[in-house]
Amino acid sequence: MPTIRPRVGYLALGGTIASIPDEPGAPSRPGLGAAQIAAAVPGLTDVADVAGEDLLQVSSARVTMPDLLRVAARARELVDGGADGVVVSQGTDSLEESAFLLDLVWDRPEPLVLTGAMRGASVVGADGPANLLASVRTAVSPQARDLGVLVVLGDELHAARSVRKAHTSSPAAFVSWPGPVGWVVEDRVRVAQRPHRRPALRLPDAVEDVPPVALVTATLGDDGRLLGALPDLGYRGAVIAAFGGGHVHTSWLDPLRALVGRMPVVLASRTGAGEVLSRTYGYSGGEVELLEMGLVRAGALAPLQARLLLQAALLAETDVAQAFSTHAGGELR
């Protein structure tokens, strides 16, 4: 009897994994489609039947929330139609944000795996083929079920809510805290720790207008004058990337009080790891005062993630504080 291979949907959005130069020596740009990318991967058809689709062919700086909601909707259609998992390739610059947003809305047990490349398809040592092969292996692995969205590069499996791009060009650019949840070794997927899944946010599959949310970073000597301009610029929410465990200069206090009266304001940490504190520092500008003022604690979410969750909560017209209480943790089990 013929061997029945797993089925994987492959949705291509462009990025470095799809990039080639128009002529030798020229800068590269997205030009390869899903079928071309998959055809360059030795042994891919031995792992699964991969059905490629081109949804976009752009740099990741041009990917938007409406694009990603369309990706989520198509991925649901694929797994509901019998696919064992779905792989999405895109540029790496915004990959960590794409993964987090998709994880907020992904409500299926089948793996949804994001991947990309740090070196273009025409460059010596191109990593796209190896990353796509590892991603397909992950998408069909029973160990990867019920993990939510995963990011797979360099044979490492990263949870969507903890992965970061930490280097502009290194093939080992992607890291996570406290570390990868698994890896691919000798063609097998190993999962060492399992992310705690939360209920999916219900967002429409198609949207045109996304609520604008500002991200304002606290820096040495900044007096916070940008904060007062946000309402008049049309922002509907703000995330403060504060110092340390959630602290700002005292000159920010009055503008923040005024801002909290007009829109939801989320308190995150600019450090990129750890949680926003809640009861450690009682000095003026510390997290205790800011939370009492009405800022919403971002928990373990990085500022980029907090911004996306706030946008999603506004789009879903759900309670912002409740959304962060549900989704802002970073536990593993």
N, C-alpha and C positions, 0 to 999 in steps of 0.2 A: 504494500500500500504506500502511496506517496506520503511524504512527511507534510503535515499541516503546520506551516510556519505562522508565528504570531503576526498580527497586523499593527502597523504603526502609521498614524497620520503625521505628516511633516509639513509644517506651515513656515514658509520662508518670508522674512520681512526685509532682507537686505543686510547691510553692515559689512564689516571687514571680511567675514566668511564668504561673502559674495563678491568681493571687490577685486577688480583687475584693472590694469592701466589700459588706456585707449591705444597706446603705442609703447614700445620699449623705452624705459626710462621716465615715462610720464607718471604723475601721481595717479593713484588708483581710486576707483569709485565703484559702488555697487553695479554689477553688470551680469552676474550669473543668477540663473533661476534655480528653483528647488531641484529640478531634474538634473541639471548640470552639476550642482553641488553633490548630490547623492551619487551620481555616476562616478565621481572621483574618489569614492571611498572603497578600497578593496575589502571584500568580505562582507559588505553590508547586507547583500541579499541572502547570505547564509544565516543571518541573525533574524531577519524579519522581512515581510513584504512591506515596503515603505512606499506610501502614496504621497507624493509631493504636490504642494499647492503654493502658488505665489500670491500672497496677500498684499505685500508691499515690496518695493525695491529702493530703499532709502537709507541714509545714515540714521543711527539711533537717536540723534539729536532732533530728528523730525517725527519720531514716534509720539503719539498722543494718547490720552486716556480713551477717547472714542475708538481709536485703532485697536487698543488692547481689549476693550470690551467686545469688539468684533472678533478678535482672536479667541477670547473665552467662549463666545457663542459658537464659533465654528468647531472648537475643540470638543465642546459638549456634543455637538451633532456627530462628530467622528466616533467618540466612545459610545454614544447611544446607538450608533450604527454597527458596532462590533469591534472597533479598534481596541487593542489592548493597552494603548497609551498614545500620547501625542508629544511630539518634539517641535519646539519653536526655535528658529535661529534668527538672531538679530545682531545689530551692532552692540559692542560691549559698553559703550559710554553710558547708556541709560539702562543697561540690562538689570542692575540691581533694583531699580525702581519698577521696571516692567514685572519682574518676578514677584515683588511684594504686592503690587496691585492685583495681579492675577491670582495670587494666593488668597487675597481677601475675598475673591468671588468664586474660586474653584470649589465646587461642591460634589465632586465625583471621587470615588476611590482610585480610579485609574491614574497612573502617573502623568503629570504635565511637566515636561522637562524643557528648560530653556538652556540654550547654548549659543556659542559664537566663536570668534577667533581673534587672536591678537596679531596674527600675521596673515596678510592677504593670500589669496589662492595662488598667485604667481610668484610668491616670495620663497626663497630657500628656507626650509623648515616650517612651512605653512602648517598650522595646528588645526585648521578647520576639519579636515577629514577625520583625524583621531578624535576630536571632540564630538563630531556627529556620530561616529561609531559608538563611543562610550554612552552617548545620550540615548541612542536607540536600544543598546543593551539595558540601560536603566529603565527605559519605558516599558520593556517587556518583562522585567524582573518582578516576580511575586514579592520580593523584599521591599520594593519601592512603592507598593500599593499603600494607600491611606497615609501618605507622608505629605500630602499637599503638593505645592509646586517646588520643584528642585532646580538648582542650577548646576550643570555639569560641565566642567572644563578641567583640563589637565588630569583626567581620570579621578577627580574628586567630586563628591556629591555634597552640595551646600544647601542648607535650608533657606527658603526664600526670605525669611524675615531676619536672617543673620548675615547674609552674604554682602560683601563690599568689593568694589573695584579699588585696589590699593596702589596701583601703579599705572602710569600712562601707556607703557609699551611692553612690559615684561610678559612673557608667556605664562608666568605664574602670578598674574595680576590679581586673581580673585582669592580672597581669604574670607573667613568667617570666624565669629566668636561664639562659643569657645573653640571652634574648630569644625572641620567637615563632619557631616553626619555619616559619611560612608565613602567608599572608593570603588574603583574598578581595578581588579588585579587578575592577571591570567585569564582574561575574558569573562570574569565572573564579578557580579555586583555584590559587595559586602556592605551592610548597613550596621553601624555601631551604636547609633543613638537615634531615637525617633522624635521628631518635633511634635509638640502638643498642638493638635488641630483645634481650631475654633469654628463656631458656626459661620457659614459664608454670608457675606453681605449681599443683599438682593439689590442689584443695580440693573437698569435697563440694558438690553443688548445693543441698542442704538441710541446715542445721544448726540446732540449738536453743541449745546452750551454746557460747559463744565464750570462750576462755581470757582472763581479765581481766589486762590489762597496765597498770601505772601509768606515768604520765609526770610526772617530778619535775624542776622547773626550778631550777637554781642561781641564787641571787640574792644581792646584796650583804649580808653579815652573817648569812646563814642558816646554822645549825649542822647541818643535815641530820637533825634528829630524826625527820622523817617516815619516813626510810628503814627504821628499825627496826620500824615498825608494819606495813609492807607484808605480810609473810608471814601475820601473824595476821588481816589483813583479807581474806585469800583470794587475793591477787594471785599469779599464776604467772610473772610476768616484770616487768621495769622498764626504762624508758628514762630516762636522765639527760640532760636538756638543759643541757649544761655551758657555762661561759664560753668565749668565743673558740674556739680550736682544739681544745678538749676538756679544760677545767681546772676544778677545784673547790677550795674551802677545805680546809685540812688537817683540819678537824673532821669532814669527810665520810669520811675514809679508813677509819677503823675500822668505821663502819656499812656502808660499801660492801664491805669485806672479808667481813663477816658475811653480807651479802646475796648476794654472788656464790656463797657456799657453799650457798645454798638455792634460787636461781633464776637464769635467764639475765638479765644486766644489760647493756644496750646503751649505748654512749657516743656521744651526738650533740652538735651545737652549737646553742645557742639563737640564733645569729646569723641563720640562715635562708639563707645562701649560703656556698659554699666547702665544703671537706672537713675532716673531723676529722683532725688531724695524727697522726703516729705516732712521730716521732723527733726532734722539734725542741726540746722543753722538758723538761729533766731535773730541774726543781725538784719539791719535794714537792707533790703535788696536780696535777702536770702530766700530759699525756696518756701519756708514757712509763711512768710509774708505774702509772697506771690500767689501761693495756692489759696490763702485766705482771701486774697483780693479777687479771686474768681478765675484764675488761669487753670486750665485743665492739664493734669499731669500726663506726660507722654510715656511714662513708665520706661521700658527698655527700648523703645523705638528711637531710631536715629532721626534727625530732623527731616531728611528726605522722605522717610517713611511716614512720619507724623503728618507731613503736608499732604501726602496721598490719602491717608486715612481720613483726615479732616475733609478733604474734597469729596471723598466717597460718602462720608456721613452726611454732608450737606446735600449731595446729589440724591441720596436715598431718603432725605428728609427724616432722618432718625436722630435721636438724642445724642449729642456729641459726647457728653461725659460718659454715657453708657457705652458708646462705641469704643471709646478708649479704655474703659474698664474691661471690656471683653477682649479687645484685640491687642492691647499694648504690652502684654507680658512676653517673655522670651523663653519659657520653660521647655526643657527637654524631658523625656521620660525614658 
